[in-house]
Amino acid sequence: MLSRRVIIHNESEILEDSLRDVSWDEVRSVRNIELKITDWWALKDLTMSQEKKEYRKFLRDLPQDYENANDAADALNERQKPE
């Protein structure tokens, strides 16, 4: 989804393994894409599972549920998308 991990290496060893800061614009962009991808779940002739409803609510509430973009990005990466 939205990886914050940065690995710098030469051919034989890792020189740096760190996390980069992300912006709210990046988080919202990824969130908006994911909402568009899952819009079909809410079609009139389909019944959305509770798990799918909770996932889409999680996506919609992401900006107000986290104080900073890094925490939101980490939560987004940890959350499993329902099948």
C-alpha positions in Angstrom: 0.0 0.0 0.0 2.1 2.9 1.3 5.5 1.8 2.3 7.5 4.0 4.6 10.5 1.6 4.7 13.7 2.7 3.0 16.5 0.3 2.4 19.8 1.6 1.1 22.3 -1.1 0.1 25.3 -1.9 -2.0 25.6 -5.2 -3.7 26.5 -7.1 -0.6 25.3 -5.3 2.5 22.5 -3.1 3.8 23.9 0.3 4.6 20.7 1.8 6.0 17.2 0.5 6.9 14.9 3.2 8.1 11.4 4.6 7.9 10.6 7.7 5.8 8.0 10.3 6.8 4.9 10.5 4.6 2.5 13.4 4.1 -1.3 13.4 4.6 -1.6 14.0 0.8 0.1 10.6 0.2 -2.1 8.9 2.8 -5.3 10.4 1.4 -4.3 9.5 -2.2 -3.7 5.9 -1.3 -6.9 5.8 0.8 -9.0 7.4 -2.0 -7.7 4.8 -4.5 -8.5 2.0 -2.2 -12.0 3.4 -1.7 -12.5 3.6 -5.4 -11.3 0.0 -5.8 -13.8 -1.2 -3.2 -16.8 0.9 -4.3 -18.3 -2.0 -6.2 -18.8 -3.8 -2.8 -21.6 -1.3 -2.1 -23.6 -1.8 -5.3 -27.3 -2.0 -4.8 -27.7 -5.6 -5.7 -24.9 -6.9 -3.4 -24.8 -7.4 0.3 -21.6 -6.1 1.9 -20.2 -8.2 4.7 -19.7 -6.5 8.1 -15.9 -7.0 7.6 -16.1 -5.0 4.3 -18.2 -2.3 5.9 -15.7 -2.0 8.7 -12.8 -1.8 6.2 -14.4 1.0 4.2 -15.2 2.9 7.4 -11.6 2.5 8.5 -10.5 4.0 5.2 -13.0 6.9 5.4 -12.1 7.7 9.1 -8.3 7.4 8.6 -7.5 11.2 8.7 -9.5 11.9 11.8 -8.5 8.7 13.7 -4.7 9.3 13.6 -2.8 12.4 14.8 -0.1 12.2 12.1 0.3 10.8 8.6 3.0 8.3 9.6 0.7 6.6 12.1 -2.1 6.5 9.5 0.2 5.0 6.9 1.4 2.3 9.3 -2.2 1.5 10.2 -3.1 1.3 6.6 -0.3 -1.1 5.9 -1.2 -3.3 8.8 -4.9 -3.5 8.0 -5.9 -6.6 6.0 -8.3 -6.0 3.1 -11.2 -8.4 3.2 -11.7 -10.9 0.5 
